[in-house]
C-alpha cells in the first residue's frame, strides 16, 4: 500500500535553550537537501484520527529487525520527516513503547540513508526534555560512537549523529557519560572536518561538555584547546557560528588557571569587557605627529597634519621612507594600536563582543578572547581610560597574559610600561595591586626590566613599601620586593649578554650598546666596570636619590624579622646590593640589622621540623625546607658582606652568629643552600683569629656538613670527568689529613658507590684518589659490606691484573676486604 503524507513546517525551530547550554537546530532549513516533503505519503493532518495513528503504528512496526532492510529504511525516513512537523508529531511517535530502541538499532545499518534518518529522528526526539534521558538509556551514545568510527561515512550522517549528541550534552549527567566514552577523541578530530556543519556540531558538543568542570582534564588531554584555538583564529565568513562556539568553549576552559596558560600559548588572550561607555573618555590626538607605542619619536616626513588625522592614525601601516625598517614587534604594536584606536574612534570597540556569548567569571567580570596582537593593543588602550575598574581589570589581564618573553616584549613595545608606572601611586587599592602585579610579571624579562627601571620606578616603589604594615598586604610586599630585587640584581647586566640575544644585528651585549666607547676599541670603560658602575648608580638612586634613607632600610630590616622565608630572602637580597655603599652600613647598624639577621637564622620551620613525625606531609616539609634554605643562604651572603666593614665587626656578636650558623649548617636544608652558610662561618672563624686547619671546630663542621657532601654530590652527578677528578682529589686531601669523622661522613652520605664507579671509569689520578679514600674507609669493618655491595671486588681484581700504576694500592685494598 502506498500512502502520501504532506508535512507543514512550524515557523519556529524546535529548540530548548538555557542561558549557556547550546542546542543545534532541528528544522528543515538546517538539513541540507530537504524541502517540504509531499511526494511519498498521504496527508496526516488530523492527529486524532484513527487512520493517522494507524499509519504511524504501521511505520513503527516496519522498523522491526525482522523486516526487509529497505522497508525499515523507508519507514525511518518517513518518521523522520513526520517528526519535523512539531512537538505534537514527536509525541505521536513516542506514544509507542520501544520506538527509540528500534530507531537506535537502525544505526547499525550499512545504508547511509538509513543511518542518517535514524540519527536525524533521534536528534529531533532528543530536542525534547521529556525524551532526552530515554534516548540516552536506549544506548544511543554507544551506537553513535560505533557509527562515527566508520572510515567511510557521509557528512550528513556525521552531522545528524553529532547533533543528537549535542542535544544530549545539555543534561549534566549525560555530559559525564559522553566525556567518559570513546566519543571524545572523535569529536576533537571532527573539529578539522571539511564540512563546516560537522565542525559546528562537534564544537557544539564540546562547548556543552566544558560546562562540567570534571570534564576539563580529559578534554585538555584529548588536545581540544589547540583545535578550538585554530577555529577561533579562522577568518572565513562562513565560520561565524563555529568561532562563537569555540570562543565559548575556550572561555569555560580558561576558568582554570592551568588551562588559561594553555589557551594563551595558542596566541589568544583574555581581555575584560569594560563596556562601550568606558571608551568615551578616550581622546585621540588628531593633530599631533604621533610616536611609536613605546614612546619612540618618529621623524615627521609630511609637511603638515592631515585634515582628519588619517595620516597619524595609519602611521606605520604605509611607511613612505623605504629605508625605515621597524622591528617586527614594533610593527605589530603599531598595527594593533591603529586597529583598536580606529574602533574606539568609531564607537564600535565592544559592540561586536557584546553581541557574542562571552564568558563570565565568578566575580561577575565579563571577558572575551582576542588574538594576542589585538589583545595587547586593547589592554594598553584601556589603561589610558579614566574608569578605575577598567584600569584594574586591564592591569590584571596584562599580569595573566605575561607568560613568556614574547608577550612581555609585546606589552613593552605597545607602551604598557609607562601607563603602569604612573598608576603605582593610585589611590585605589585595587588599581595599585593590579598594577604592581603586572609590573612584577613583566619584570621577569631582563629587557623589559631595564625599560621599567628607566621609567624611574624606584622612588614610587620604595615609597609604597615604606607605608605602614596595616596599609600594605603581604602579597603586595612580596611583589614590590620582587621588582626591586630584579632591578638591583648585580648580575643583571651579565645575564643580558647571554639571554637577550643580538642588538641591532650585532653579537655584542647590552653594555656595548649602552657604552659605545667600548665598542670602538676604547678600553677606558671595560664592560665589567661599566656594569658595576651602572649597578652602583641604581643603588644610589634608590629611595628617591637618598642612598641612606633610614626609613626604607628600617623597613627592610623589619621584613627580615618576619617569619615568612620568601620575604626574608628578597629583603636580604636587596640589602646585599645596598651594603656596597658604605654610608648605608651605619644606617643598618642603627636599624638593628643584627637582630634582623638573627631572626632569619632562627627559622621557625627548622625548629618545627625537629618535632615532626615522618608521616607529617613530607611534600610540605620539603617545600618549607627549600624556602628556608633560600632565605638562610641570602642572609648568609648579606652577613658575609657586612663583615667586610669594621664598624659592623666591632658591634657584631661573634659567638651568637657562630652558634646560629652552626645549627643551620647541620640542619636538613638543601645542600646547595649551605655553601654561603659555610663560607660565612669560615669568615667568622678567620676574623676571630682562629687557626685555619681542621683542628678548628668551625672548619671541621664545615667540612663534615658542607664540603664533603658537596664533593660527593659532584662525583655522583657531574658529567664532566675534570669536575669529578677535582672533587675526588679534594675529598682525598680532606680524609688524608686525618680529620675526625671524615670517613664516617663519606659513608653516611653514600659516597662508597660513586667512588667505586669512579675507580672503574675515571682518570689515573681519580682512580688513585678513589683507592686511597676506599682504603681509609676499609679500616672500619662496618664499611666492608657496602664496599663489596658496590662491586669493588671485580674492579680491584681487574686493576691488579692489568698491572696499571695503581695495582699495588688495589691489591692492598683487596687484601683488606673479606673475600
C-alpha positions in Angstrom: 0.0 0.0 0.0 1.4 3.4 -1.0 0.2 6.4 1.0 1.1 10.1 0.7 1.9 12.5 3.5 2.4 16.2 3.4 4.1 17.9 6.4 3.5 21.5 7.3 6.7 23.0 8.9 6.4 25.2 12.0 7.8 28.7 11.8 9.9 28.3 14.9 12.7 25.8 15.2 12.5 23.1 17.9 15.0 24.5 20.3 15.2 24.4 24.1 17.9 26.8 25.1 19.2 27.8 28.5 21.4 30.8 29.1 24.6 28.8 28.4 23.7 25.4 27.0 23.6 25.4 23.3 21.5 23.0 21.1 21.5 22.5 17.4 18.7 23.5 15.0 16.2 20.8 14.2 14.2 22.3 11.3 14.2 21.5 7.6 16.2 24.6 6.8 19.1 23.2 8.7 19.1 19.9 6.9 20.8 20.2 3.5 19.0 18.7 0.6 15.5 18.7 2.1 12.5 20.9 1.3 8.8 20.4 2.3 8.0 16.8 1.7 4.8 15.9 -0.2 5.8 13.2 -2.6 5.6 9.8 -0.9 2.8 9.6 1.7 -0.7 10.5 2.2 -1.7 13.6 4.3 -1.8 13.2 8.1 -3.3 16.5 9.2 -5.7 15.3 11.8 -3.6 13.7 14.6 -6.7 12.5 16.4 -7.9 10.4 13.5 -7.6 6.6 13.8 -6.1 6.3 10.3 -3.2 8.6 11.3 -2.4 6.7 14.4 -2.6 3.5 12.4 -0.2 4.9 9.8 2.3 5.9 12.5 2.0 2.5 14.1 2.5 0.8 10.7 5.7 2.7 10.2 7.0 1.9 13.7 6.2 -1.8 13.1 8.2 -1.6 9.9 11.3 -0.6 12.0 11.4 -4.1 13.4 14.6 -6.1 12.8 12.6 -8.9 11.2 11.5 -6.7 8.3 13.3 -6.1 5.0 16.2 -3.6 5.3 14.7 -1.5 2.5 11.3 -1.3 4.2 13.0 -0.4 7.5 14.9 2.4 5.8 11.7 3.8 4.1 9.9 3.7 7.5 12.5 5.6 9.4 12.8 8.2 6.7 9.0 8.7 6.7 9.0 9.0 10.5 12.0 11.4 10.5 10.1 13.7 8.0 6.9 13.5 10.0 8.7 14.3 13.3 9.8 17.6 11.9 6.2 18.8 12.0 6.4 19.8 15.6 6.3 18.6 19.2 2.8 17.0 18.7 4.2 14.9 15.9 7.1 13.7 18.2 4.6 12.9 20.9 2.6 10.8 18.5 5.6 8.7 17.6 6.7 8.4 21.3 3.3 7.0 22.3 4.5 3.6 21.2 6.8 1.8 23.7 10.1 0.6 22.3 10.2 3.0 19.4 13.5 4.6 20.4 15.2 1.1 20.7 14.1 0.3 17.2 15.5 3.6 15.9 18.8 3.1 17.7 19.1 -0.4 16.2 19.0 1.1 12.8 22.2 3.0 13.5 23.9 -0.4 12.8 22.6 -0.3 9.2 25.1 -0.3 6.4 23.0 2.2 4.5 24.0 5.8 4.9 20.5 6.9 4.2 19.0 4.7 7.0 21.7 5.8 9.4 21.1 9.5 8.5 17.4 9.2 9.0 17.7 7.3 12.3 20.2 9.8 13.7 18.1 12.7 12.4 15.0 11.2 14.1 16.9 10.7 17.4 18.1 14.3 17.0 14.6 15.6 16.9 13.4 13.4 19.7 16.3 14.3 22.0 15.5 18.0 21.5 12.5 17.5 23.8 13.5 17.5 27.5 11.0 14.7 28.3 12.6 12.2 26.0 16.3 13.1 26.3 17.1 10.5 29.0 15.1 7.8 27.2 17.3 8.3 24.1 20.4 8.1 26.2 19.2 5.0 28.1 18.5 3.2 24.8 22.2 3.1 24.0 22.3 5.9 21.5 25.6 7.3 22.8 27.4 3.9 22.4 25.8 3.2 19.0 26.7 6.6 17.6 30.3 6.2 18.9 30.5 3.0 16.9 28.9 4.6 13.9 31.2 7.6 13.9 34.3 5.3 13.9 33.4 4.1 10.4 36.1 5.1 7.9 33.6 5.9 5.1 30.7 8.0 6.4 28.9 10.8 4.7 28.9 14.3 6.1 25.1 14.2 6.6 25.3 11.1 8.8 28.1 12.7 10.8 26.1 15.9 11.2 22.8 14.2 12.4 24.7 11.9 14.8 26.8 14.6 16.4 23.8 17.0 16.6 22.0 14.2 18.6 24.9 14.2 21.0 24.8 18.0 21.1 21.2 17.7 22.3 22.1 15.0 24.9 25.0 17.1 26.2 22.5 19.6 27.5 22.0 17.3 30.5 24.8 17.4 33.0 24.6 13.7 33.8 24.7 12.8 30.2 27.7 15.1 29.7 29.7 12.9 32.1 28.7 9.8 30.1 29.8 11.4 26.8 33.1 12.6 28.2 34.0 9.2 29.7 33.2 7.4 26.4 35.3 6.9 23.4 33.4 9.6 21.5 35.6 12.5 22.9 38.7 11.9 20.7 36.3 11.6 17.7 34.7 14.9 18.5 38.1 16.6 18.7 39.0 15.0 15.3 35.8 16.3 13.7 36.8 19.8 14.5 39.0 19.5 11.4 36.4 18.0 9.2 35.9 19.5 5.7 32.2 20.1 6.2 31.5 23.2 8.2 28.3 21.8 9.7 30.1 18.8 11.1 32.6 21.2 12.6 29.8 23.2 14.2 28.1 20.1 15.6 31.3 18.8 17.1 32.2 22.2 18.5 28.7 22.5 20.0 29.0 19.2 21.9 32.5 20.1 23.2 31.2 23.6 24.2 28.5 22.0 26.3 31.0 19.5 27.8 33.1 22.3 29.0 30.2 23.4 31.3 31.1 20.5 33.5 34.3 21.2 35.4 35.0 17.5 35.8 35.3 17.1 32.0 38.1 19.7 31.6 41.1 17.5 32.3 40.0 14.8 29.9 39.2 17.4 27.2 42.6 19.1 27.6 44.4 15.7 27.4 42.5 15.0 24.2 44.0 18.1 22.7 40.9 20.2 22.4 42.5 23.6 23.1 44.7 23.9 20.0 41.9 22.7 17.8 39.4 25.2 19.2 42.0 28.0 19.0 42.6 27.3 15.3 38.9 27.6 14.7 38.6 30.8 16.6 41.5 32.3 14.7 39.9 31.4 11.3 38.8 34.4 9.3 36.3 32.7 6.9 32.9 34.4 6.7 31.1 31.0 6.9 32.7 30.1 10.2 31.0 32.7 12.5 29.0 30.0 14.3 31.9 27.8 14.9 34.0 30.7 16.0 31.3 31.6 18.6 31.2 28.0 19.8 35.0 27.8 20.0 35.1 31.1 22.0 32.5 29.9 24.5 34.3 26.6 25.0 37.7 28.2 25.5 36.3 30.7 27.9 34.9 27.9 30.0 38.2 26.0 29.9 40.2 29.2 30.7 38.4 29.5 34.1 41.1 27.0 35.3 44.5 28.8 35.7 46.5 26.0 34.1 44.1 25.8 31.1 44.3 29.6 30.8 48.0 29.4 30.2 47.4 26.7 27.5 44.9 28.9 25.8 47.3 31.9 25.8 50.1 29.7 24.4 47.9 29.4 21.3 48.0 33.1 20.8 44.8 34.1 22.5 44.5 36.5 25.4 41.6 37.0 27.8 40.5 40.7 27.6 38.0 42.2 30.0 34.8 43.8 28.6 34.6 47.2 30.3 31.6 48.4 28.4 31.4 50.7 25.4 30.6 53.7 27.7 34.1 53.5 29.2 35.7 54.3 25.9 34.0 57.7 25.8 36.9 59.1 27.8 39.3 58.1 25.0 40.7 61.3 23.5 43.0 60.6 20.5 45.4 63.4 19.5 44.3 64.1 15.9 46.7 66.9 15.0 49.9 65.9 16.8 52.5 63.8 15.0 52.5 60.5 16.9 55.3 58.3 18.2 55.6 54.6 18.4 53.6 53.0 21.1 56.6 52.6 23.4 57.3 56.4 23.1 60.0 56.3 20.4 59.8 59.5 18.3 59.3 59.3 14.6 60.7 61.8 12.2 57.9 63.7 10.5 58.1 63.3 6.7 54.9 65.1 5.6 54.6 68.9 5.5 51.7 69.1 7.8 49.0 67.1 9.6 46.2 65.6 7.6 42.8 67.2 7.8 41.1 64.5 9.8 44.2 62.9 11.4 44.1 59.9 9.0 47.9 60.0 8.3 48.6 59.9 12.0 46.1 57.1 12.6 47.6 55.0 9.8 51.2 55.7 10.6 53.2 52.6 10.3 50.8 50.8 8.0 52.2 52.7 5.0 55.8 53.9 5.6 56.8 56.4 2.9 60.5 56.2 3.6 61.6 52.7 2.3 64.8 52.9 4.2 63.0 52.9 7.5 62.9 49.4 9.0 60.8 48.7 12.0 61.3 45.6 14.1 58.5 43.1 13.9 57.5 43.7 17.5 57.2 47.4 16.9 55.3 47.0 13.7 52.8 44.6 15.4 52.4 47.2 18.2 51.7 50.0 15.6 49.2 47.8 13.7 47.4 46.7 16.8 47.2 50.2 18.2 45.9 51.6 14.9 43.1 49.0 14.7 42.0 49.4 18.3 42.1 53.2 18.2 40.1 53.2 15.0 37.4 51.1 16.7 37.4 53.4 19.6 37.0 56.5 17.4 34.2 54.8 15.6 32.5 53.9 18.9 32.4 50.2 17.9 35.1 48.8 20.0 32.9 46.4 22.1 29.7 46.3 20.0 30.6 43.0 18.4 31.8 41.5 21.6 28.6 42.5 23.4 26.6 40.5 20.9 28.6 37.4 21.5 28.1 34.9 24.2 31.2 35.8 26.3 32.5 34.2 29.5 31.5 35.4 32.9 33.8 34.7 35.9 32.7 34.0 39.4 33.4 37.6 40.2 30.9 38.8 37.6 33.6 40.1 35.3 32.8 39.6 31.6 35.7 38.7 29.3 36.3 37.8 25.7 39.2 36.2 23.8 41.2 38.2 21.2 44.3 37.3 19.2 47.4 38.5 21.0 48.2 41.5 18.8 44.7 42.9 19.2 44.5 42.0 22.9 47.8 43.7 23.7 46.7 46.9 22.0 43.2 46.8 23.6 44.6 46.3 27.1 47.0 49.3 26.7 44.2 51.4 25.3 42.1 50.5 28.4 44.9 51.7 30.6 44.6 55.1 29.1 40.9 55.4 30.1 39.6 57.2 33.2 37.4 54.4 34.7 39.2 52.9 37.7 37.6 49.5 37.5 38.6 49.2 33.8 42.2 50.1 34.6 42.4 47.5 37.3 40.9 44.8 35.0 43.3 45.7 32.2 46.3 45.5 34.5 45.2 42.2 35.9 44.8 40.8 32.4 48.3 42.1 31.5 49.7 40.2 34.5 47.9 37.0 33.5 49.0 37.3 29.9 52.7 37.9 30.6 53.5 34.2 30.5 56.6 34.3 28.2 59.2 36.6 26.7 57.2 37.2 23.6 54.2 38.6 25.5 56.3 40.7 27.9 58.1 42.3 25.0 54.8 42.9 23.2 53.4 44.8 26.1 56.6 46.8 26.4 56.6 47.7 22.7 52.9 48.6 23.0 53.7 51.2 25.7 52.2 49.5 28.7 55.1 50.2 31.0 54.7 54.0 31.1 51.0 53.7 32.0 51.5 51.1 34.7 54.3 53.0 36.4 52.0 56.1 36.5 49.4 54.1 38.5 51.7 52.9 41.3 50.6 55.9 43.5 47.0 55.5 42.5 44.6 56.0 45.5 42.6 52.9 44.6 43.9 49.7 46.3 42.5 47.5 43.5 44.3 49.5 40.8 47.5 49.6 42.8 47.6 45.9 43.5 46.8 45.0 39.9 49.5 47.4 38.5 52.2 46.1 40.8 51.3 42.5 39.9 51.5 43.4 36.2 54.9 45.0 36.7 56.1 42.1 38.7 55.3 39.6 35.9 56.7 41.9 33.3 60.0 42.5 35.1 60.9 38.8 34.8 62.3 39.7 31.4 65.7 41.4 31.7 65.0 43.5 28.6 61.6 44.7 30.0 63.1 45.2 33.5 65.5 47.8 32.0 62.6 49.7 30.5 60.8 49.6 33.8 63.9 50.9 35.6 64.2 53.7 33.0 60.7 54.9 34.0 62.1 56.0 37.4 60.1 53.3 39.2 62.4 53.0 42.3 61.1 56.1 44.1 57.4 55.3 44.0 58.1 51.6 44.8 60.1 52.4 47.9 57.6 55.0 49.0 54.9 52.4 48.7 57.0 49.9 50.6 57.6 52.4 53.4 53.9 52.6 54.2 52.7 51.0 57.5 52.2 47.3 57.5 48.5 47.8 58.1 48.2 49.5 54.8 50.1 47.1 52.6 49.4 43.4 52.2 51.8 40.5 52.3 51.2 39.8 48.6 51.8 43.4 47.6 55.0 43.5 49.7 56.3 40.3 48.0 55.7 41.7 44.5 57.4 45.0 45.3 60.4 43.2 46.7 60.5 41.0 43.5 60.7 44.1 41.3 63.4 45.8 43.5 65.4 42.6 43.6 65.4 42.3 39.8 66.3 45.9 39.3 69.1 45.9 41.8 70.4 42.4 40.8 74.2 42.9 40.3 74.2 40.1 37.7 71.5 41.6 35.5 73.9 43.2 33.1 75.9 39.9 32.7 72.7 37.9 32.2 71.6 40.2 29.4 74.7 39.3 27.4 73.8 35.7 27.4 70.0 35.8 27.3 69.0 38.9 25.4 70.5 37.9 22.1 71.8 40.3 19.5 71.2 44.0 19.4 70.6 45.6 16.0 72.2 42.6 14.3 75.3 42.6 16.5 76.5 39.8 18.6 77.7 42.3 21.3 75.9 42.6 24.5 73.8 45.4 26.1 76.8 47.1 27.7 78.3 47.7 24.3 75.1 49.4 23.2 74.8 51.4 26.4 78.6 52.4 26.2 79.6 52.8 22.6 83.1 53.8 23.6 84.0 50.2 24.4 82.6 49.1 21.1 85.1 51.2 19.2 88.1 49.9 21.0 88.2 52.4 23.8 89.5 50.4 26.8 88.9 53.2 29.3 85.4 51.8 30.2 85.5 48.0 30.1 82.1 46.3 30.1 82.6 44.8 33.5 83.5 48.2 35.0 80.6 49.8 33.2 78.2 47.1 34.5 79.5 47.7 38.0 79.0 51.5 37.7 75.5 51.1 36.4 74.6 48.9 39.3 76.1 51.4 41.7 74.1 54.2 40.1 70.9 52.2 40.6 71.7 51.6 44.3 72.5 55.2 44.8 69.2 56.4 43.3 67.1 54.1 45.3 64.6 55.7 47.7 64.4 59.0 45.7 68.1 59.6 45.4 69.0 59.2 49.1 71.2 56.1 49.5 70.9 56.2 53.3 67.2 56.6 53.6 66.8 55.2 57.2 63.1 54.7 56.8 63.5 52.5 53.8 66.4 50.5 55.4 64.4 50.1 58.6 61.5 48.7 56.6 63.8 46.1 55.0 65.1 45.1 58.4 61.6 44.8 59.7 60.8 42.4 56.8 63.8 40.3 57.9 62.2 40.0 61.3 59.0 38.5 59.9 58.5 34.7 59.8 58.0 34.5 56.1 61.1 33.0 54.4 60.2 34.3 50.9 60.0 37.9 52.1 63.2 37.4 54.2 65.1 36.2 51.2 64.1 39.1 49.0 64.8 41.7 51.6 68.2 40.2 52.3 69.0 40.3 48.5 68.1 44.0 48.3 70.2 44.8 51.3 73.1 42.8 49.9 73.0 45.2 46.9 72.8 48.3 49.1 75.6 47.4 51.5 78.2 48.2 48.9 77.5 51.8 49.8 79.5 52.3 53.0 77.2 55.0 54.3 74.3 52.5 54.4 76.2 50.3 56.9 75.9 52.8 59.7 72.2 53.2 59.0 71.7 49.4 59.0 73.5 49.1 62.4 71.2 51.8 63.7 68.2 49.9 62.3 69.4 46.8 64.3 70.3 44.7 61.3 71.9 42.2 63.7 68.5 41.3 65.2 67.1 41.0 61.7 69.7 38.5 60.7 69.3 36.6 63.9 65.5 36.3 63.1 66.3 34.8 59.7 68.8 32.3 61.1 66.2 31.2 63.7 64.0 29.7 61.1 60.7 28.6 62.5 60.4 25.7 60.0 63.7 24.2 61.1 62.7 24.3 64.8 59.3 22.7 64.0 60.9 20.1 61.8 62.7 18.5 64.8 59.3 17.7 66.4 57.5 16.3 63.3 57.0 12.7 62.6 57.9 11.1 59.3 54.2 11.0 58.1 53.5 14.7 58.5 53.1 15.8 54.9 56.6 15.2 53.5 56.0 17.2 50.4 55.1 20.3 52.5 58.3 19.7 54.6 60.4 19.7 51.5 58.9 22.9 50.3 59.3 24.6 53.6 63.0 23.5 53.8 63.7 24.8 50.3 62.2 28.2 51.1 64.0 28.3 54.4 67.3 27.3 52.7 67.0 30.2 50.2 66.3 32.7 52.9 69.3 31.4 55.0 71.6 31.5 52.0 70.6 35.1 51.2 71.1 36.1 54.9 74.5 34.4 55.0 75.6 36.3 51.9 74.5 39.6 53.5 76.3 38.8 56.7 79.4 37.9 54.9 79.5 41.2 53.1 78.7 43.2 56.2 81.7 41.6 57.9 83.9 43.5 55.4 83.1 46.7 57.3 85.0 47.4 60.5 82.1 49.3 62.1 79.9 46.2 61.8 82.6 43.9 63.1 83.0 46.0 66.2 79.3 45.6 67.1 78.5 42.1 65.9 78.1 39.2 68.5 80.6 36.6 67.1 79.6 33.8 69.4 75.9 34.2 68.8 76.1 34.1 65.0 78.6 31.3 65.1 76.2 29.2 67.1 73.2 30.0 64.9 75.1 29.3 61.7 76.4 26.1 63.1 72.9 25.0 63.8 71.9 25.9 60.2 74.9 24.0 58.8 73.9 20.7 60.4 70.2 21.2 59.6 68.2 19.5 56.8 68.1 22.4 54.3 69.2 21.6 50.8 73.0 21.2 50.3 73.3 24.0 47.7 72.0 26.5 50.3 74.7 25.5 52.8 77.5 26.9 50.6 77.1 30.5 51.8 76.4 29.4 55.3 79.7 27.5 55.3 81.6 30.5 53.8 80.2 32.9 56.4 81.2 30.5 59.2 84.7 30.3 57.8 84.9 34.1 57.6 83.7 34.4 61.2 86.4 32.0 62.3 89.2 33.7 60.4 88.2 37.2 61.6 88.1 35.9 65.2 91.7 34.8 64.9 91.3 31.1 65.0 93.5 28.7 63.0 92.5 27.6 59.6 93.4 23.9 59.9 90.9 21.1 60.6 91.6 21.3 64.3 89.4 24.4 64.3 85.9 23.3 65.2 84.3 25.6 62.7 86.4 24.3 59.8 85.8 20.7 60.9 82.0 21.3 61.0 82.1 23.0 57.6 84.0 20.1 56.1 81.7 17.5 57.6 78.3 19.1 56.8 79.1 21.1 53.6 82.4 20.3 51.9 82.2 16.5 52.0 78.5 16.2 51.0 79.1 18.8 48.2 82.2 16.9 46.8 80.3 13.6 46.9 77.4 15.1 45.0 79.8 16.4 42.4 81.3 12.9 42.0 77.7 11.4 41.7 76.0 13.8 39.4 78.7 15.6 37.3 79.1 14.6 33.7 82.5 16.3 33.4 85.5 14.0 34.2 87.5 17.0 35.1 85.0 18.1 37.8 84.8 14.6 39.1 88.6 14.3 39.3 88.9 17.7 41.1 86.2 16.7 43.6 87.8 13.3 44.4 91.2 14.8 44.8 89.9 17.4 47.2 88.0 14.7 49.1 91.1 12.6 49.4 93.1 15.6 50.7 90.5 16.1 53.5 90.5 12.5 54.5 94.3 12.1 54.3 94.7 15.0 56.8 93.1 12.8 59.4 90.0 14.9 60.2 87.8 13.2 62.8 84.7 11.5 61.5 85.6 12.4 57.8 85.4 8.7 56.7 82.1 8.3 58.5 80.7 11.3 56.8 81.7 9.9 53.4 80.0 6.6 54.1 76.9 8.2 55.6 76.5 10.5 52.5 76.5 7.5 50.2 80.0 8.1 48.8 81.1 4.5 48.5 79.1 3.6 45.4 80.2 6.6 43.3 83.8 6.1 44.4 83.8 2.5 43.2 82.3 3.6 39.9 84.9 6.3 39.5 87.6 3.8 40.3 86.4 1.8 37.3 85.9 4.7 34.7 87.9 7.6 36.0 91.3 9.0 35.0 94.5 7.7 36.6 94.6 10.5 39.2 90.9 9.9 40.0 91.4 6.2 40.3 94.4 6.6 42.7 92.5 9.1 44.9 89.4 6.8 45.0 91.6 3.8 46.0 93.1 5.9 48.8 89.7 7.0 50.1 88.2 3.5 49.9 91.3 2.1 51.7 90.8 4.6 54.6 87.1 3.6 54.7 88.0 -0.1 54.8 89.8 0.5 58.1 86.3 0.4 59.6 84.9 -3.1 59.2 81.3 -1.6 59.2 82.1 -0.3 55.7 83.2 -3.7 54.2 79.7 -4.8 53.3 78.9 -1.5 51.5 82.2 -1.6 49.6 81.6 -5.2 48.4 78.0 -4.4 47.5 79.2 -1.6 45.4 81.1 -4.1 43.2 84.6 -3.2 44.3 86.0 -6.8 44.2 85.9 -7.4 40.4 87.1 -3.8 39.8 90.1 -4.3 42.1 91.0 -7.6 40.6 90.9 -6.0 37.1 93.2 -3.3 38.3 95.6 -5.8 39.8 95.7 -8.0 36.6 96.1 -5.0 34.3 99.3 -4.0 36.1 98.3 -0.4 36.0 100.2 2.1 38.1 97.7 1.8 40.9 97.7 -2.0 41.1 99.7 -2.1 44.4 97.1 0.1 46.1 94.3 -2.0 44.6 96.0 -5.2 45.9 96.3 -3.7 49.4 92.6 -2.8 49.5 91.7 -6.2 48.1 93.6 -7.9 50.9 91.8 -5.7 53.5 88.3 -6.8 52.3 86.8 -10.2 53.2 86.7 -12.3 50.1 
